[in-house]
Structure formats: structure tokens, C-alpha cells
Amino acid sequence: MEDYRRQGGIQQLLVAEQEARQIVNAARTAKMNRLKQAKDEAEQEVAKYRAQMEKEFQKTLSESSGFSGVNVKRLDEETVTKIDHLKKQAAKVSPEVVKMLMSHVTTVKF
């Protein structure tokens, strides 16, 4: 009878060990699933953040490049101002240049 009890106790220990193994395996599987889910969510967040940063970068780049409307307008205004300045300088010097050219053209040297 004592052998029977020992055998029953051993059987209970084996059953308990089997149950514990199943619980541990279930916990490992759940943990791996949670880690995989967390990794997938993190990758989605990173992709979303990267897309947002790329969009902001492209916006900043287009604003600072010569293709933006503000820069084109500014450059047009500067160009017009410089052209006007050159025309005024040419108008001031023009009579002197004409006089000099006339003197060289009309002077005959032998």
C-alpha cells in the first residue's frame, strides 16, 4: 500500500510538472506574441515619424531653395533695381563717351 501511495505521489508530481511545463510554454508564447506586436507597433511609429520628418524636411528645403515664390520675387526686385542703377550710370557717362568717340572718329592722324 505504501508503494501505491508513493506511486500515486510520483504520478501527481509528474502531472504537476506537465501542467507547469504547459503554463511556462503558454507564458513564453504569450510573451513572444507581445514582443512581436510591440515590435510591429514600434516599426509603424518609426515609419510614421520618418514620413512626417521627411515631409517637414522637403517643405523646409522648398522654402529655402530658389524655387519658392518669395525668393523669385525678391530676386526679380533686386534685378530690376540693379538694371535701373546701371541705366542711370550709363546715362551719366553717355555724353562723355559720345564726345570721346566723336573726337577719335573725327581726328585724322597722319
N, CA, C and O atoms as a Tinker XYZ file with bonds, in Angstrom:
   440  protein
     1  N      0.808000   -1.175000    0.000000    73     2
     2  CA     0.000000    0.000000    0.000000    64     1     3
     3  C      0.869000    1.264000    0.000000    63     2     4     5
     4  O      0.539000    2.264000   -0.638000    81     3
     5  N      1.945000    1.192000    0.706000    73     3     6
     6  CA     2.841000    2.311000    0.732000    64     5     7
     7  C      3.442000    2.536000   -0.650000    63     6     8     9
     8  O      3.623000    3.683000   -1.057000    81     7
     9  N      3.755000    1.470000   -1.378000    73     7    10
    10  CA     4.250000    1.597000   -2.752000    64     9    11
    11  C      3.200000    2.264000   -3.633000    63    10    12    13
    12  O      3.517000    3.050000   -4.525000    81    11
    13  N      1.952000    1.932000   -3.360000    73    11    14
    14  CA     0.868000    2.506000   -4.128000    64    13    15
    15  C      0.786000    4.006000   -3.875000    63    14    16    17
    16  O      0.560000    4.791000   -4.795000    81    15
    17  N      0.973000    4.396000   -2.610000    73    15    18
    18  CA     0.944000    5.820000   -2.270000    64    17    19
    19  C      2.123000    6.542000   -2.927000    63    18    20    21
    20  O      1.980000    7.640000   -3.466000    81    19
    21  N      3.276000    5.902000   -2.869000    73    19    22
    22  CA     4.454000    6.525000   -3.485000    64    21    23
    23  C      4.231000    6.684000   -4.990000    63    22    24    25
    24  O      4.548000    7.709000   -5.594000    81    23
    25  N      3.673000    5.623000   -5.558000    73    23    26
    26  CA     3.427000    5.663000   -6.985000    64    25    27
    27  C      2.391000    6.745000   -7.311000    63    26    28    29
    28  O      2.519000    7.437000   -8.321000    81    27
    29  N      1.385000    6.891000   -6.478000    73    27    30
    30  CA     0.382000    7.928000   -6.652000    64    29    31
    31  C      0.985000    9.306000   -6.475000    63    30    32    33
    32  O      0.636000   10.233000   -7.206000    81    31
    33  N      1.889000    9.455000   -5.511000    73    31    34
    34  CA     2.564000   10.733000   -5.279000    64    33    35
    35  C      3.468000   11.093000   -6.440000    63    34    36    37
    36  O      3.540000   12.248000   -6.861000    81    35
    37  N      4.157000   10.086000   -6.950000    73    35    38
    38  CA     5.030000   10.318000   -8.104000    64    37    39
    39  C      4.192000   10.710000   -9.318000    63    38    40    41
    40  O      4.555000   11.603000  -10.084000    81    39
    41  N      3.066000   10.021000   -9.473000    73    39    42
    42  CA     2.164000   10.325000  -10.577000    64    41    43
    43  C      1.654000   11.753000  -10.465000    63    42    44    45
    44  O      1.577000   12.460000  -11.469000    81    43
    45  N      1.306000   12.186000   -9.264000    73    43    46
    46  CA     0.840000   13.569000   -9.065000    64    45    47
    47  C      1.947000   14.574000   -9.383000    63    46    48    49
    48  O      1.694000   15.627000   -9.969000    81    47
    49  N      3.184000   14.233000   -8.987000    73    47    50
    50  CA     4.311000   15.117000   -9.291000    64    49    51
    51  C      4.531000   15.219000  -10.809000    63    50    52    53
    52  O      4.802000   16.301000  -11.331000    81    51
    53  N      4.414000   14.112000  -11.491000    73    51    54
    54  CA     4.575000   14.120000  -12.944000    64    53    55
    55  C      3.477000   14.947000  -13.620000    63    54    56    57
    56  O      3.740000   15.689000  -14.567000    81    55
    57  N      2.251000   14.811000  -13.125000    73    55    58
    58  CA     1.141000   15.583000  -13.671000    64    57    59
    59  C      1.354000   17.076000  -13.390000    63    58    60    61
    60  O      1.126000   17.914000  -14.262000    81    59
    61  N      1.788000   17.399000  -12.175000    73    59    62
    62  CA     2.038000   18.799000  -11.810000    64    61    63
    63  C      3.169000   19.370000  -12.661000    63    62    64    65
    64  O      3.106000   20.517000  -13.104000    81    63
    65  N      4.210000   18.556000  -12.887000    73    63    66
    66  CA     5.323000   19.011000  -13.727000    64    65    67
    67  C      4.844000   19.263000  -15.162000    63    66    68    69
    68  O      5.233000   20.247000  -15.792000    81    67
    69  N      4.012000   18.376000  -15.658000    73    67    70
    70  CA     3.455000   18.535000  -17.003000    64    69    71
    71  C      2.626000   19.813000  -17.099000    63    70    72    73
    72  O      2.739000   20.556000  -18.074000    81    71
    73  N      1.799000   20.070000  -16.099000    73    71    74
    74  CA     0.980000   21.280000  -16.080000    64    73    75
    75  C      1.855000   22.533000  -16.003000    63    74    76    77
    76  O      1.592000   23.528000  -16.680000    81    75
    77  N      2.889000   22.473000  -15.178000    73    75    78
    78  CA     3.802000   23.609000  -15.043000    64    77    79
    79  C      4.504000   23.879000  -16.375000    63    78    80    81
    80  O      4.669000   25.032000  -16.774000    81    79
    81  N      4.911000   22.813000  -17.056000    73    79    82
    82  CA     5.565000   22.960000  -18.356000    64    81    83
    83  C      4.607000   23.625000  -19.353000    63    82    84    85
    84  O      5.021000   24.488000  -20.127000    81    83
    85  N      3.349000   23.232000  -19.334000    73    83    86
    86  CA     2.360000   23.821000  -20.236000    64    85    87
    87  C      2.138000   25.301000  -19.918000    63    86    88    89
    88  O      2.019000   26.127000  -20.822000    81    87
    89  N      2.085000   25.622000  -18.631000    73    87    90
    90  CA     1.905000   27.022000  -18.213000    64    89    91
    91  C      3.097000   27.868000  -18.658000    63    90    92    93
    92  O      2.932000   28.976000  -19.168000    81    91
    93  N      4.318000   27.320000  -18.457000    73    91    94
    94  CA     5.528000   28.055000  -18.848000    64    93    95
    95  C      5.555000   28.252000  -20.365000    63    94    96    97
    96  O      5.879000   29.335000  -20.851000    81    95
    97  N      5.216000   27.207000  -21.101000    73    95    98
    98  CA     5.191000   27.318000  -22.566000    64    97    99
    99  C      4.143000   28.328000  -23.030000    63    98   100   101
   100  O      4.394000   29.101000  -23.954000    81    99
   101  N      2.980000   28.325000  -22.399000    73    99   102
   102  CA     1.939000   29.291000  -22.746000    64   101   103
   103  C      2.409000   30.718000  -22.448000    63   102   104   105
   104  O      2.157000   31.639000  -23.224000    81   103
   105  N      3.098000   30.886000  -21.312000    73   103   106
   106  CA     3.610000   32.212000  -20.947000    64   105   107
   107  C      4.675000   32.664000  -21.947000    63   106   108   109
   108  O      4.699000   33.829000  -22.346000    81   107
   109  N      5.562000   31.735000  -22.354000    73   107   110
   110  CA     6.590000   32.080000  -23.347000    64   109   111
   111  C      5.948000   32.483000  -24.670000    63   110   112   113
   112  O      6.356000   33.460000  -25.297000    81   111
   113  N      4.957000   31.734000  -25.079000    73   111   114
   114  CA     4.270000   32.039000  -26.335000    64   113   115
   115  C      3.586000   33.398000  -26.255000    63   114   116   117
   116  O      3.659000   34.189000  -27.195000    81   115
   117  N      2.929000   33.669000  -25.144000    73   115   118
   118  CA     2.264000   34.969000  -24.961000    64   117   119
   119  C      3.285000   36.099000  -24.957000    63   118   120   121
   120  O      3.052000   37.157000  -25.541000    81   119
   121  N      4.419000   35.872000  -24.294000    73   119   122
   122  CA     5.468000   36.890000  -24.247000    64   121   123
   123  C      6.021000   37.158000  -25.644000    63   122   124   125
   124  O      6.213000   38.315000  -26.018000    81   123
   125  N      6.279000   36.111000  -26.415000    73   123   126
   126  CA     6.796000   36.277000  -27.768000    64   125   127
   127  C      5.784000   37.021000  -28.651000    63   126   128   129
   128  O      6.155000   37.865000  -29.467000    81   127
   129  N      4.508000   36.692000  -28.470000    73   127   130
   130  CA     3.460000   37.391000  -29.235000    64   129   131
   131  C      3.408000   38.871000  -28.880000    63   130   132   133
   132  O      3.274000   39.724000  -29.756000    81   131
   133  N      3.518000   39.171000  -27.570000    73   131   134
   134  CA     3.506000   40.575000  -27.133000    64   133   135
   135  C      4.727000   41.321000  -27.674000    63   134   136   137
   136  O      4.617000   42.465000  -28.113000    81   135
   137  N      5.889000   40.667000  -27.639000    73   135   138
   138  CA     7.100000   41.301000  -28.159000    64   137   139
   139  C      6.986000   41.558000  -29.667000    63   138   140   141
   140  O      7.383000   42.615000  -30.156000    81   139
   141  N      6.448000   40.595000  -30.384000    73   139   142
   142  CA     6.267000   40.761000  -31.828000    64   141   143
   143  C      5.292000   41.900000  -32.114000    63   142   144   145
   144  O      5.521000   42.713000  -33.010000    81   143
   145  N      4.215000   41.954000  -31.353000    73   143   146
   146  CA     3.227000   43.018000  -31.532000    64   145   147
   147  C      3.856000   44.380000  -31.212000    63   146   148   149
   148  O      3.644000   45.351000  -31.939000    81   147
   149  N      4.624000   44.445000  -30.128000    73   147   150
   150  CA     5.281000   45.705000  -29.753000    64   149   151
   151  C      6.279000   46.125000  -30.831000    63   150   152   153
   152  O      6.376000   47.308000  -31.159000    81   151
   153  N      7.012000   45.172000  -31.378000    73   151   154
   154  CA     7.968000   45.477000  -32.435000    64   153   155
   155  C      7.246000   46.016000  -33.666000    63   154   156   157
   156  O      7.681000   47.004000  -34.257000    81   155
   157  N      6.141000   45.372000  -34.059000    73   155   158
   158  CA     5.372000   45.836000  -35.211000    64   157   159
   159  C      4.829000   47.245000  -34.992000    63   158   160   161
   160  O      4.875000   48.084000  -35.891000    81   159
   161  N      4.320000   47.495000  -33.798000    73   159   162
   162  CA     3.797000   48.830000  -33.487000    64   161   163
   163  C      4.916000   49.868000  -33.514000    63   162   164   165
   164  O      4.728000   50.977000  -34.013000    81   163
   165  N      6.084000   49.504000  -32.974000    73   163   166
   166  CA     7.219000   50.432000  -32.964000    64   165   167
   167  C      7.668000   50.733000  -34.397000    63   166   168   169
   168  O      7.977000   51.879000  -34.722000    81   167
   169  N      7.703000   49.720000  -35.244000    73   167   170
   170  CA     8.088000   49.937000  -36.636000    64   169   171
   171  C      7.095000   50.851000  -37.345000    63   170   172   173
   172  O      7.487000   51.686000  -38.160000    81   171
   173  N      5.822000   50.694000  -37.039000    73   171   174
   174  CA     4.818000   51.572000  -37.633000    64   173   175
   175  C      5.013000   53.011000  -37.161000    63   174   176   177
   176  O      4.916000   53.949000  -37.953000    81   175
   177  N      5.287000   53.178000  -35.873000    73   175   178
   178  CA     5.522000   54.521000  -35.332000    64   177   179
   179  C      6.753000   55.153000  -35.968000    63   178   180   181
   180  O      6.744000   56.334000  -36.315000    81   179
   181  N      7.816000   54.356000  -36.120000    73   179   182
   182  CA     9.043000   54.876000  -36.724000    64   181   183
   183  C      8.780000   55.284000  -38.167000    63   182   184   185
   184  O      9.239000   56.340000  -38.603000    81   183
   185  N      8.053000   54.467000  -38.905000    73   183   186
   186  CA     7.743000   54.793000  -40.299000    64   185   187
   187  C      6.903000   56.066000  -40.385000    63   186   188   189
   188  O      7.129000   56.914000  -41.249000    81   187
   189  N      5.940000   56.190000  -39.486000    73   187   190
   190  CA     5.086000   57.378000  -39.464000    64   189   191
   191  C      5.910000   58.628000  -39.133000    63   190   192   193
   192  O      5.756000   59.666000  -39.776000    81   191
   193  N      6.782000   58.522000  -38.129000    73   191   194
   194  CA     7.632000   59.638000  -37.726000    64   193   195
   195  C      8.592000   60.007000  -38.853000    63   194   196   197
   196  O      8.799000   61.186000  -39.139000    81   195
   197  N      9.178000   58.990000  -39.491000    73   195   198
   198  CA    10.114000   59.236000  -40.587000    64   197   199
   199  C      9.403000   59.964000  -41.727000    63   198   200   201
   200  O      9.957000   60.900000  -42.304000    81   199
   201  N      8.192000   59.547000  -42.050000    73   199   202
   202  CA     7.430000   60.190000  -43.121000    64   201   203
   203  C      7.132000   61.648000  -42.764000    63   202   204   205
   204  O      7.216000   62.533000  -43.616000    81   203
   205  N      6.787000   61.888000  -41.508000    73   203   206
   206  CA     6.494000   63.256000  -41.062000    64   205   207
   207  C      7.749000   64.124000  -41.145000    63   206   208   209
   208  O      7.687000   65.261000  -41.613000    81   207
   209  N      8.888000   63.592000  -40.692000    73   207   210
   210  CA    10.134000   64.350000  -40.733000    64   209   211
   211  C     10.563000   64.607000  -42.181000    63   210   212   213
   212  O     11.059000   65.689000  -42.495000    81   211
   213  N     10.377000   63.630000  -43.053000    73   211   214
   214  CA    10.716000   63.808000  -44.462000    64   213   215
   215  C      9.850000   64.894000  -45.092000    63   214   216   217
   216  O     10.332000   65.700000  -45.888000    81   215
   217  N      8.569000   64.907000  -44.730000    73   215   218
   218  CA     7.654000   65.923000  -45.254000    64   217   219
   219  C      8.088000   67.312000  -44.787000    63   218   220   221
   220  O      8.116000   68.252000  -45.581000    81   219
   221  N      8.425000   67.445000  -43.508000    73   219   222
   222  CA     8.875000   68.731000  -42.984000    64   221   223
   223  C     10.190000   69.155000  -43.637000    63   222   224   225
   224  O     10.391000   70.328000  -43.950000    81   223
   225  N     11.078000   68.185000  -43.837000    73   223   226
   226  CA    12.361000   68.484000  -44.480000    64   225   227
   227  C     12.146000   68.986000  -45.904000    63   226   228   229
   228  O     12.754000   69.973000  -46.317000    81   227
   229  N     11.291000   68.315000  -46.642000    73   227   230
   230  CA    11.020000   68.724000  -48.017000    64   229   231
   231  C     10.386000   70.113000  -48.055000    63   230   232   233
   232  O     10.685000   70.915000  -48.939000    81   231
   233  N      9.506000   70.393000  -47.088000    73   231   234
   234  CA     8.883000   71.715000  -47.016000    64   233   235
   235  C      9.942000   72.784000  -46.749000    63   234   236   237
   236  O      9.965000   73.824000  -47.408000    81   235
   237  N     10.808000   72.523000  -45.784000    73   235   238
   238  CA    11.872000   73.466000  -45.448000    64   237   239
   239  C     12.814000   73.652000  -46.631000    63   238   240   241
   240  O     13.248000   74.765000  -46.928000    81   239
   241  N     13.117000   72.562000  -47.290000    73   239   242
   242  CA    14.011000   72.626000  -48.442000    64   241   243
   243  C     13.400000   73.453000  -49.561000    63   242   244   245
   244  O     14.091000   74.261000  -50.182000    81   243
   245  N     12.125000   73.262000  -49.823000    73   243   246
   246  CA    11.483000   74.028000  -50.896000    64   245   247
   247  C     11.356000   75.505000  -50.531000    63   246   248   249
   248  O     11.416000   76.367000  -51.408000    81   247
   249  N     11.183000   75.799000  -49.255000    73   247   250
   250  CA    11.088000   77.200000  -48.835000    64   249   251
   251  C     12.434000   77.900000  -48.939000    63   250   252   253
   252  O     12.488000   79.092000  -49.243000    81   251
   253  N     13.507000   77.184000  -48.693000    73   251   254
   254  CA    14.821000   77.815000  -48.698000    64   253   255
   255  C     15.488000   77.771000  -50.065000    63   254   256   257
   256  O     16.513000   78.423000  -50.266000    81   255
   257  N     14.941000   77.030000  -50.995000    73   255   258
   258  CA    15.553000   76.954000  -52.325000    64   257   259
   259  C     15.091000   78.124000  -53.184000    63   258   260   261
   260  O     14.200000   78.878000  -52.792000    81   259
   261  N     15.700000   78.269000  -54.355000    73   259   262
   262  CA    15.371000   79.365000  -55.250000    64   261   263
   263  C     14.041000   79.187000  -55.954000    63   262   264   265
   264  O     13.638000   80.060000  -56.722000    81   263
   265  N     13.358000   78.101000  -55.720000    73   263   266
   266  CA    12.115000   77.831000  -56.422000    64   265   267
   267  C     10.892000   78.382000  -55.699000    63   266   268   269
   268  O      9.784000   78.319000  -56.232000    81   267
   269  N     11.067000   78.904000  -54.531000    73   267   270
   270  CA     9.901000   79.422000  -53.819000    64   269   271
   271  C      9.529000   80.788000  -54.377000    63   270   272   273
   272  O     10.382000   81.520000  -54.879000    81   271
   273  N      8.267000   81.118000  -54.285000    73   271   274
   274  CA     7.769000   82.368000  -54.830000    64   273   275
   275  C      8.383000   83.591000  -54.189000    63   274   276   277
   276  O      8.616000   84.593000  -54.865000    81   275
   277  N      8.648000   83.526000  -52.905000    73   275   278
   278  CA     9.209000   84.671000  -52.184000    64   277   279
   279  C     10.600000   84.985000  -52.716000    63   278   280   281
   280  O     10.925000   86.143000  -52.979000    81   279
   281  N     11.420000   83.950000  -52.874000    73   279   282
   282  CA    12.783000   84.168000  -53.357000    64   281   283
   283  C     12.788000   84.671000  -54.799000    63   282   284   285
   284  O     13.589000   85.538000  -55.147000    81   283
   285  N     11.921000   84.148000  -55.622000    73   283   286
   286  CA    11.851000   84.587000  -57.016000    64   285   287
   287  C     11.457000   86.061000  -57.072000    63   286   288   289
   288  O     12.045000   86.834000  -57.829000    81   287
   289  N     10.480000   86.443000  -56.286000    73   287   290
   290  CA    10.046000   87.841000  -56.263000    64   289   291
   291  C     11.178000   88.746000  -55.789000    63   290   292   293
   292  O     11.408000   89.809000  -56.365000    81   291
   293  N     11.877000   88.330000  -54.753000    73   291   294
   294  CA    12.986000   89.120000  -54.212000    64   293   295
   295  C     14.086000   89.274000  -55.253000    63   294   296   297
   296  O     14.621000   90.368000  -55.439000    81   295
   297  N     14.421000   88.192000  -55.926000    73   295   298
   298  CA    15.460000   88.262000  -56.951000    64   297   299
   299  C     15.036000   89.147000  -58.122000    63   298   300   301
   300  O     15.856000   89.881000  -58.672000    81   299
   301  N     13.768000   89.082000  -58.503000    73   299   302
   302  CA    13.272000   89.954000  -59.571000    64   301   303
   303  C     13.412000   91.428000  -59.180000    63   302   304   305
   304  O     13.844000   92.253000  -59.985000    81   303
   305  N     13.046000   91.745000  -57.950000    73   303   306
   306  CA    13.149000   93.131000  -57.477000    64   305   307
   307  C     14.606000   93.588000  -57.459000    63   306   308   309
   308  O     14.911000   94.709000  -57.867000    81   307
   309  N     15.505000   92.724000  -56.987000    73   307   310
   310  CA    16.919000   93.085000  -56.962000    64   309   311
   311  C     17.455000   93.304000  -58.380000    63   310   312   313
   312  O     18.233000   94.227000  -58.622000    81   311
   313  N     17.037000   92.461000  -59.297000    73   311   314
   314  CA    17.491000   92.580000  -60.685000    64   313   315
   315  C     17.016000   93.893000  -61.300000    63   314   316   317
   316  O     17.788000   94.589000  -61.959000    81   315
   317  N     15.754000   94.228000  -61.085000    73   315   318
   318  CA    15.213000   95.481000  -61.619000    64   317   319
   319  C     15.966000   96.673000  -61.024000    63   318   320   321
   320  O     16.286000   97.624000  -61.737000    81   319
   321  N     16.246000   96.621000  -59.736000    73   319   322
   322  CA    16.973000   97.710000  -59.078000    64   321   323
   323  C     18.372000   97.862000  -59.668000    63   322   324   325
   324  O     18.816000   98.980000  -59.931000    81   323
   325  N     19.061000   96.753000  -59.877000    73   323   326
   326  CA    20.412000   96.813000  -60.439000    64   325   327
   327  C     20.390000   97.318000  -61.882000    63   326   328   329
   328  O     21.266000   98.086000  -62.281000    81   327
   329  N     19.409000   96.898000  -62.658000    73   327   330
   330  CA    19.293000   97.369000  -64.042000    64   329   331
   331  C     19.045000   98.876000  -64.069000    63   330   332   333
   332  O     19.650000   99.594000  -64.866000    81   331
   333  N     18.164000   99.346000  -63.206000    73   331   334
   334  CA    17.904000  100.793000  -63.136000    64   333   335
   335  C     19.169000  101.555000  -62.759000    63   334   336   337
   336  O     19.454000  102.610000  -63.327000    81   335
   337  N     19.922000  101.028000  -61.808000    73   335   338
   338  CA    21.168000  101.670000  -61.374000    64   337   339
   339  C     22.161000  101.736000  -62.536000    63   338   340   341
   340  O     22.798000  102.766000  -62.754000    81   339
   341  N     22.291000  100.631000  -63.281000    73   339   342
   342  CA    23.210000  100.619000  -64.423000    64   341   343
   343  C     22.760000  101.589000  -65.516000    63   342   344   345
   344  O     23.593000  102.245000  -66.141000    81   343
   345  N     21.460000  101.685000  -65.748000    73   343   346
   346  CA    20.946000  102.638000  -66.746000    64   345   347
   347  C     21.262000  104.074000  -66.337000    63   346   348   349
   348  O     21.637000  104.891000  -67.178000    81   347
   349  N     21.114000  104.382000  -65.058000    73   347   350
   350  CA    21.412000  105.743000  -64.578000    64   349   351
   351  C     22.894000  106.052000  -64.744000    63   350   352   353
   352  O     23.262000  107.146000  -65.171000    81   351
   353  N     23.741000  105.086000  -64.406000    73   351   354
   354  CA    25.184000  105.314000  -64.563000    64   353   355
   355  C     25.541000  105.494000  -66.039000    63   354   356   357
   356  O     26.352000  106.350000  -66.393000    81   355
   357  N     24.925000  104.679000  -66.889000    73   355   358
   358  CA    25.197000  104.802000  -68.324000    64   357   359
   359  C     24.728000  106.161000  -68.843000    63   358   360   361
   360  O     25.395000  106.767000  -69.682000    81   359
   361  N     23.589000  106.642000  -68.350000    73   359   362
   362  CA    23.077000  107.948000  -68.787000    64   361   363
   363  C     24.024000  109.063000  -68.359000    63   362   364   365
   364  O     24.198000  110.036000  -69.093000    81   363
   365  N     24.635000  108.941000  -67.195000    73   363   366
   366  CA    25.576000  109.968000  -66.722000    64   365   367
   367  C     26.839000  109.987000  -67.582000    63   366   368   369
   368  O     27.356000  111.059000  -67.897000    81   367
   369  N     27.323000  108.844000  -67.953000    73   367   370
   370  CA    28.595000  108.734000  -68.657000    64   369   371
   371  C     28.402000  108.846000  -70.175000    63   370   372   373
   372  O     29.360000  109.123000  -70.897000    81   371
   373  N     27.208000  108.640000  -70.650000    73   371   374
   374  CA    26.938000  108.606000  -72.091000    64   373   375
   375  C     27.418000  109.848000  -72.842000    63   374   376   377
   376  O     28.072000  109.692000  -73.872000    81   375
   377  N     27.133000  111.076000  -72.389000    73   375   378
   378  CA    27.616000  112.257000  -73.136000    64   377   379
   379  C     29.136000  112.293000  -73.255000    63   378   380   381
   380  O     29.665000  112.666000  -74.302000    81   379
   381  N     29.835000  111.915000  -72.206000    73   379   382
   382  CA    31.297000  111.918000  -72.237000    64   381   383
   383  C     31.817000  110.875000  -73.227000    63   382   384   385
   384  O     32.771000  111.128000  -73.962000    81   383
   385  N     31.180000  109.697000  -73.238000    73   383   386
   386  CA    31.604000  108.637000  -74.143000    64   385   387
   387  C     31.361000  109.051000  -75.591000    63   386   388   389
   388  O     32.204000  108.807000  -76.454000    81   387
   389  N     30.210000  109.679000  -75.864000    73   387   390
   390  CA    29.896000  110.142000  -77.220000    64   389   391
   391  C     30.909000  111.192000  -77.647000    63   390   392   393
   392  O     31.387000  111.163000  -78.781000    81   391
   393  N     31.236000  112.102000  -76.772000    73   391   394
   394  CA    32.209000  113.170000  -77.071000    64   393   395
   395  C     33.575000  112.567000  -77.376000    63   394   396   397
   396  O     34.238000  112.980000  -78.328000    81   395
   397  N     33.996000  111.600000  -76.579000    73   395   398
   398  CA    35.286000  110.961000  -76.774000    64   397   399
   399  C     35.304000  110.196000  -78.107000    63   398   400   401
   400  O     36.274000  110.277000  -78.860000    81   399
   401  N     34.240000  109.466000  -78.386000    73   399   402
   402  CA    34.162000  108.726000  -79.642000    64   401   403
   403  C     34.192000  109.691000  -80.851000    63   402   404   405
   404  O     34.865000  109.433000  -81.849000    81   403
   405  N     33.467000  110.772000  -80.735000    73   403   406
   406  CA    33.421000  111.745000  -81.822000    64   405   407
   407  C     34.803000  112.350000  -82.062000    63   406   408   409
   408  O     35.215000  112.556000  -83.203000    81   407
   409  N     35.506000  112.627000  -80.971000    73   407   410
   410  CA    36.831000  113.226000  -81.130000    64   409   411
   411  C     37.788000  112.227000  -81.781000    63   410   412   413
   412  O     38.615000  112.625000  -82.602000    81   411
   413  N     37.698000  110.959000  -81.442000    73   411   414
   414  CA    38.577000  109.954000  -82.044000    64   413   415
   415  C     38.193000  109.681000  -83.491000    63   414   416   417
   416  O     39.057000  109.448000  -84.337000    81   415
   417  N     36.925000  109.709000  -83.766000    73   415   418
   418  CA    36.484000  109.436000  -85.142000    64   417   419
   419  C     36.784000  110.603000  -86.056000    63   418   420   421
   420  O     37.150000  110.401000  -87.214000    81   419
   421  N     36.637000  111.808000  -85.564000    73   419   422
   422  CA    36.834000  112.982000  -86.406000    64   421   423
   423  C     38.303000  113.414000  -86.481000    63   422   424   425
   424  O     38.654000  114.220000  -87.343000    81   423
   425  N     39.133000  112.919000  -85.638000    73   423   426
   426  CA    40.557000  113.300000  -85.665000    64   425   427
   427  C     41.271000  112.370000  -86.639000    63   426   428   429
   428  O     41.185000  111.144000  -86.562000    81   427
   429  N     41.958000  113.001000  -87.531000    73   427   430
   430  CA    42.712000  112.244000  -88.538000    64   429   431
   431  C     44.188000  112.416000  -88.214000    63   430   432   433
   432  O     44.685000  113.534000  -88.080000    81   431
   433  N     44.860000  111.319000  -88.093000    73   431   434
   434  CA    46.288000  111.357000  -87.786000    64   433   435
   435  C     47.034000  110.794000  -88.991000    63   434   436   437
   436  O     46.682000  109.756000  -89.551000    81   435
   437  N     48.094000  111.538000  -89.367000    73   435   438
   438  CA    48.932000  111.101000  -90.499000    64   437   439
   439  C     50.238000  110.654000  -90.034000    63   438   440
   440  O     51.076000  110.251000  -90.840000    81   439
